[in-house]
Amino acid sequence: MGEILSAFNNKDPEAIVESFDEDGEFLLAAGAHPYGECFKGNNAIRTAPAERFAVVPDIQWGDTHSWISGERAVTEWRVTGTGPINQPGCGLWTFREDKVLKKDTYYKQVTA
């Protein structure tokens, strides 16, 4: 878990993609569908974080805690950055042979 979390904080889309299975899925918290937005496959998965890093170049995930059980994991974190962004969230992970098969992201939404 540490390597992929570091890849996000280092804003390294290539390292993020290398952590994913070729059939991997990356689901964002928001989007046009009930599951948010889904990026499937290496090219699509590379796009999602790269776009986020371009919009919020100082984005960071901190205060992380991880729980791993077999091929499943949960991470808790706080995402911060210009915006201002300061929200707690979590990721639900599924692995296949030490590669990320699915990362499903959830975070608190601030509304007026």
C-alpha positions, 0 to 999 in steps of 0.5 A: 500500500505504501508504494501506491500511496507514495505515487499519489503524493509524488504526483506520478501517474506512471507509478500509479498505473504500474501499481494497477492490473491491466484490467484495473478500475479506478472509481472516483467519488463524483461523477455522472453515475451512481458509482462516480466516474470509472476509469478502466485500463492503463491509459484511462487510469493515467488520465484521472490523477494527471488531470487532478494534479494539473488542477491542484498541483499541491494536492496531498493525502495524509494521515493515512491508515490502512487495513489489509485482509487477503486481496482487499484493503481499506485506506483512510486519509485526509486530502488537502490542497489549494481550493481549499481542499481539506476533506477526510475520505477512504479508498476501498481496494481489491488486488489480484496478484499484488496489483490493484484490480479496483480502487473505489474512492469515497470522501466527504462532500462540503455543501453550503 
